[in-house]
Amino acid sequence: MNPLAELQQQGDCGFFRPTGDVEGATDAERLKRLTQVVALAHARRIPKLVLNLTGWKGQAMPDLAHRYFIMRELARAARGAVKVAFVLPPQLIGEGFGVLVGINAGMMNRMFTTESEALAWLHQDTEA
């Protein structure tokens, strides 16, 4: 669980593609790992980041309070300088509450089911 080794960079875009079973990990451990990756992208001045979490097994949809807390923490780590595209299994994409929380906290973000959709959004000139 070393974000230095897990964050890959291609051009102006970073990629985090964890794999394995996270069912035994606590919410705090998973959030810490994600926050470290976003903070590292910021420190490396990587303006675009794909968090492809489809390889993590055992994920469950966080409740509303946890989604709020998660997105606020990730936005804090991004410091308004990292545009984040989440790639998630369809059952983990909610009604958009988390995206709105992130945007309100200063982090441009969207959620997708494929990495190709995420990359297309990251490389758009506008914030559509």
MIKEVO-544944 format. One record per residue (C-alpha): residue number from 1; x, y, z. Coordinates in Angstrom, 3 decimals, padded with zeros to 6 digits, always signed. Each point is the difference from the previous one (the first is absolute). Layout:
<rec><num>NUM</num><X>X</X><Y>Y</Y><Z>Z</Z></rec>
...
***
This chain:
<rec><num>1</num><X>+000.000</X><Y>+000.000</Y><Z>+000.000</Z></rec>
<rec><num>2</num><X>+002.561</X><Y>+002.515</Y><Z>-001.214</Z></rec>
<rec><num>3</num><X>-001.535</X><Y>+002.877</Y><Z>-001.971</Z></rec>
<rec><num>4</num><X>+003.404</X><Y>+000.859</Y><Z>-001.469</Z></rec>
<rec><num>5</num><X>+000.033</X><Y>-003.374</Y><Z>-001.740</Z></rec>
<rec><num>6</num><X>-003.720</X><Y>-000.121</Y><Z>-000.789</Z></rec>
<rec><num>7</num><X>-000.418</X><Y>+003.395</Y><Z>-001.691</Z></rec>
<rec><num>8</num><X>+000.944</X><Y>-000.258</Y><Z>-003.653</Z></rec>
<rec><num>9</num><X>+000.391</X><Y>+003.019</Y><Z>-002.245</Z></rec>
<rec><num>10</num><X>-000.504</X><Y>+000.349</Y><Z>-003.734</Z></rec>
<rec><num>11</num><X>+000.424</X><Y>+003.547</Y><Z>-001.230</Z></rec>
<rec><num>12</num><X>-002.147</X><Y>+002.358</Y><Z>+002.067</Z></rec>
<rec><num>13</num><X>-002.149</X><Y>-002.792</Y><Z>+001.414</Z></rec>
<rec><num>14</num><X>+000.475</X><Y>-002.237</Y><Z>+003.017</Z></rec>
<rec><num>15</num><X>-001.495</X><Y>-003.463</Y><Z>+000.386</Z></rec>
<rec><num>16</num><X>-000.805</X><Y>-001.937</Y><Z>+003.151</Z></rec>
<rec><num>17</num><X>-001.293</X><Y>-003.517</Y><Z>-000.677</Z></rec>
<rec><num>18</num><X>+000.013</X><Y>-001.995</Y><Z>+003.240</Z></rec>
<rec><num>19</num><X>-000.979</X><Y>-003.651</Y><Z>-000.018</Z></rec>
<rec><num>20</num><X>-000.889</X><Y>-002.542</Y><Z>+002.616</Z></rec>
<rec><num>21</num><X>-002.534</X><Y>-000.575</Y><Z>+002.718</Z></rec>
<rec><num>22</num><X>-000.703</X><Y>+003.051</Y><Z>+002.174</Z></rec>
<rec><num>23</num><X>-002.784</X><Y>-001.611</Y><Z>+002.000</Z></rec>
<rec><num>24</num><X>+002.315</X><Y>-000.439</Y><Z>+003.005</Z></rec>
<rec><num>25</num><X>+001.337</X><Y>+003.569</Y><Z>-000.193</Z></rec>
<rec><num>26</num><X>-001.655</X><Y>+002.662</Y><Z>+002.089</Z></rec>
<rec><num>27</num><X>-001.638</X><Y>+003.052</Y><Z>-001.564</Z></rec>
<rec><num>28</num><X>+002.782</X><Y>+002.101</Y><Z>+001.540</Z></rec>
<rec><num>29</num><X>+002.714</X><Y>-002.164</Y><Z>-001.612</Z></rec>
<rec><num>30</num><X>-001.586</X><Y>+000.217</Y><Z>-003.440</Z></rec>
<rec><num>31</num><X>-000.508</X><Y>+003.747</Y><Z>+000.325</Z></rec>
<rec><num>32</num><X>+003.580</X><Y>+000.496</Y><Z>+001.173</Z></rec>
<rec><num>33</num><X>+001.288</X><Y>-001.836</Y><Z>-003.057</Z></rec>
<rec><num>34</num><X>-002.134</X><Y>+002.068</Y><Z>-002.388</Z></rec>
<rec><num>35</num><X>+000.900</X><Y>+003.250</Y><Z>+001.758</Z></rec>
<rec><num>36</num><X>+003.714</X><Y>-000.822</Y><Z>-000.222</Z></rec>
<rec><num>37</num><X>-000.284</X><Y>-000.610</Y><Z>-003.739</Z></rec>
<rec><num>38</num><X>-001.872</X><Y>+003.277</Y><Z>-000.607</Z></rec>
<rec><num>39</num><X>+002.495</X><Y>+001.911</Y><Z>+002.169</Z></rec>
<rec><num>40</num><X>+002.882</X><Y>-001.591</Y><Z>-001.887</Z></rec>
<rec><num>41</num><X>-001.534</X><Y>+001.019</Y><Z>-003.337</Z></rec>
<rec><num>42</num><X>-000.218</X><Y>+003.548</Y><Z>+001.348</Z></rec>
<rec><num>43</num><X>+003.602</X><Y>-000.084</Y><Z>+001.245</Z></rec>
<rec><num>44</num><X>+001.205</X><Y>-001.272</Y><Z>-003.388</Z></rec>
<rec><num>45</num><X>-002.060</X><Y>+002.703</Y><Z>-001.742</Z></rec>
<rec><num>46</num><X>-002.081</X><Y>-002.572</Y><Z>-001.875</Z></rec>
<rec><num>47</num><X>-003.133</X><Y>+001.949</Y><Z>-000.995</Z></rec>
<rec><num>48</num><X>-002.173</X><Y>-002.986</Y><Z>-000.989</Z></rec>
<rec><num>49</num><X>-000.549</X><Y>-003.218</Y><Z>+001.921</Z></rec>
<rec><num>50</num><X>-001.873</X><Y>-003.213</Y><Z>-000.742</Z></rec>
<rec><num>51</num><X>-000.964</X><Y>-001.942</Y><Z>+003.123</Z></rec>
<rec><num>52</num><X>-001.016</X><Y>-003.323</Y><Z>-001.539</Z></rec>
<rec><num>53</num><X>-001.452</X><Y>-001.940</Y><Z>+002.925</Z></rec>
<rec><num>54</num><X>-001.623</X><Y>-002.772</Y><Z>-002.042</Z></rec>
<rec><num>55</num><X>+002.766</X><Y>-002.418</Y><Z>+001.020</Z></rec>
<rec><num>56</num><X>-000.745</X><Y>+000.363</Y><Z>+003.702</Z></rec>
<rec><num>57</num><X>-002.218</X><Y>-002.883</Y><Z>+001.040</Z></rec>
<rec><num>58</num><X>-002.388</X><Y>+000.077</Y><Z>+002.941</Z></rec>
<rec><num>59</num><X>-001.010</X><Y>+003.650</Y><Z>-000.290</Z></rec>
<rec><num>60</num><X>-003.372</X><Y>+001.134</Y><Z>+001.265</Z></rec>
<rec><num>61</num><X>-001.781</X><Y>+003.287</Y><Z>-000.620</Z></rec>
<rec><num>62</num><X>+000.882</X><Y>+002.369</Y><Z>+002.851</Z></rec>
<rec><num>63</num><X>-002.889</X><Y>+001.668</Y><Z>+001.772</Z></rec>
<rec><num>64</num><X>-000.710</X><Y>+003.680</Y><Z>-000.611</Z></rec>
<rec><num>65</num><X>+002.078</X><Y>+001.248</Y><Z>+002.935</Z></rec>
<rec><num>66</num><X>+003.016</X><Y>-002.042</Y><Z>-001.065</Z></rec>
<rec><num>67</num><X>-000.290</X><Y>+001.186</Y><Z>-003.608</Z></rec>
<rec><num>68</num><X>+000.010</X><Y>+003.583</Y><Z>+001.271</Z></rec>
<rec><num>69</num><X>+003.067</X><Y>-000.603</Y><Z>+002.170</Z></rec>
<rec><num>70</num><X>+001.873</X><Y>-001.928</Y><Z>-002.721</Z></rec>
<rec><num>71</num><X>-000.490</X><Y>+002.696</Y><Z>-002.622</Z></rec>
<rec><num>72</num><X>+000.918</X><Y>+002.811</Y><Z>+002.391</Z></rec>
<rec><num>73</num><X>+003.236</X><Y>-001.803</Y><Z>+000.902</Z></rec>
<rec><num>74</num><X>+000.899</X><Y>-000.676</Y><Z>-003.618</Z></rec>
<rec><num>75</num><X>-000.762</X><Y>+003.606</Y><Z>-000.948</Z></rec>
<rec><num>76</num><X>+002.245</X><Y>+001.193</Y><Z>+002.802</Z></rec>
<rec><num>77</num><X>+002.828</X><Y>-002.165</Y><Z>-001.352</Z></rec>
<rec><num>78</num><X>-000.571</X><Y>+001.203</Y><Z>-003.584</Z></rec>
<rec><num>79</num><X>+000.226</X><Y>+003.650</Y><Z>+001.099</Z></rec>
<rec><num>80</num><X>-001.976</X><Y>+001.162</Y><Z>-003.020</Z></rec>
<rec><num>81</num><X>+002.842</X><Y>-001.056</Y><Z>-002.323</Z></rec>
<rec><num>82</num><X>-000.843</X><Y>-003.633</Y><Z>-000.845</Z></rec>
<rec><num>83</num><X>-002.993</X><Y>-000.885</Y><Z>-002.187</Z></rec>
<rec><num>84</num><X>-001.140</X><Y>-003.484</Y><Z>+001.059</Z></rec>
<rec><num>85</num><X>-001.868</X><Y>-002.597</Y><Z>-002.049</Z></rec>
<rec><num>86</num><X>-001.297</X><Y>-002.953</Y><Z>+002.008</Z></rec>
<rec><num>87</num><X>-000.530</X><Y>-003.308</Y><Z>-001.799</Z></rec>
<rec><num>88</num><X>-002.351</X><Y>-002.151</Y><Z>+002.060</Z></rec>
<rec><num>89</num><X>-002.193</X><Y>-003.052</Y><Z>-000.350</Z></rec>
<rec><num>90</num><X>-003.528</X><Y>+001.124</Y><Z>-000.987</Z></rec>
<rec><num>91</num><X>-001.468</X><Y>-000.974</Y><Z>+003.386</Z></rec>
<rec><num>92</num><X>+002.306</X><Y>+002.537</Y><Z>+001.707</Z></rec>
<rec><num>93</num><X>-001.078</X><Y>+002.972</Y><Z>-002.079</Z></rec>
<rec><num>94</num><X>-002.725</X><Y>+001.840</Y><Z>+001.841</Z></rec>
<rec><num>95</num><X>-002.203</X><Y>+002.923</Y><Z>-000.816</Z></rec>
<rec><num>96</num><X>+002.878</X><Y>+002.505</Y><Z>-000.161</Z></rec>
<rec><num>97</num><X>+000.118</X><Y>+001.131</Y><Z>+003.622</Z></rec>
<rec><num>98</num><X>+003.715</X><Y>-000.803</Y><Z>+000.352</Z></rec>
<rec><num>99</num><X>+000.880</X><Y>+001.812</Y><Z>-003.227</Z></rec>
<rec><num>100</num><X>-001.862</X><Y>+003.093</Y><Z>+001.198</Z></rec>
<rec><num>101</num><X>+001.745</X><Y>-000.078</Y><Z>+003.380</Z></rec>
<rec><num>102</num><X>+003.381</X><Y>-000.230</Y><Z>-001.728</Z></rec>
<rec><num>103</num><X>-000.796</X><Y>+002.874</Y><Z>-002.356</Z></rec>
<rec><num>104</num><X>-001.259</X><Y>+002.166</Y><Z>+002.863</Z></rec>
<rec><num>105</num><X>+003.265</X><Y>-000.719</Y><Z>+001.834</Z></rec>
<rec><num>106</num><X>+002.047</X><Y>+001.087</Y><Z>-003.022</Z></rec>
<rec><num>107</num><X>+000.749</X><Y>-003.297</Y><Z>-001.753</Z></rec>
<rec><num>108</num><X>-001.169</X><Y>-000.476</Y><Z>-003.584</Z></rec>
<rec><num>109</num><X>-001.091</X><Y>-003.627</Y><Z>-000.175</Z></rec>
<rec><num>110</num><X>-002.334</X><Y>-002.414</Y><Z>-001.736</Z></rec>
<rec><num>111</num><X>-000.815</X><Y>-003.702</Y><Z>+000.251</Z></rec>
<rec><num>112</num><X>+000.107</X><Y>-002.483</Y><Z>-002.876</Z></rec>
<rec><num>113</num><X>-000.269</X><Y>-003.727</Y><Z>-000.623</Z></rec>
<rec><num>114</num><X>+002.855</X><Y>-000.155</Y><Z>-002.535</Z></rec>
<rec><num>115</num><X>+003.468</X><Y>+001.460</Y><Z>-000.101</Z></rec>
<rec><num>116</num><X>-000.469</X><Y>+001.131</Y><Z>-003.606</Z></rec>
<rec><num>117</num><X>-002.974</X><Y>+002.183</Y><Z>+001.025</Z></rec>
<rec><num>118</num><X>+002.035</X><Y>+001.375</Y><Z>+002.914</Z></rec>
<rec><num>119</num><X>+002.927</X><Y>+000.899</Y><Z>-002.254</Z></rec>
<rec><num>120</num><X>-002.275</X><Y>+001.668</Y><Z>-002.546</Z></rec>
<rec><num>121</num><X>-001.435</X><Y>+002.214</Y><Z>+002.758</Z></rec>
<rec><num>122</num><X>+003.432</X><Y>+000.793</Y><Z>+001.466</Z></rec>
<rec><num>123</num><X>+001.303</X><Y>+001.112</Y><Z>-003.381</Z></rec>
<rec><num>124</num><X>-002.947</X><Y>+002.271</Y><Z>-000.846</Z></rec>
<rec><num>125</num><X>+000.846</X><Y>+003.684</Y><Z>-000.243</Z></rec>
<rec><num>126</num><X>-003.144</X><Y>+000.993</Y><Z>+001.885</Z></rec>
<rec><num>127</num><X>-001.295</X><Y>-001.090</Y><Z>+003.399</Z></rec>
<rec><num>128</num><X>-003.195</X><Y>-001.523</Y><Z>-001.426</Z></rec>
***
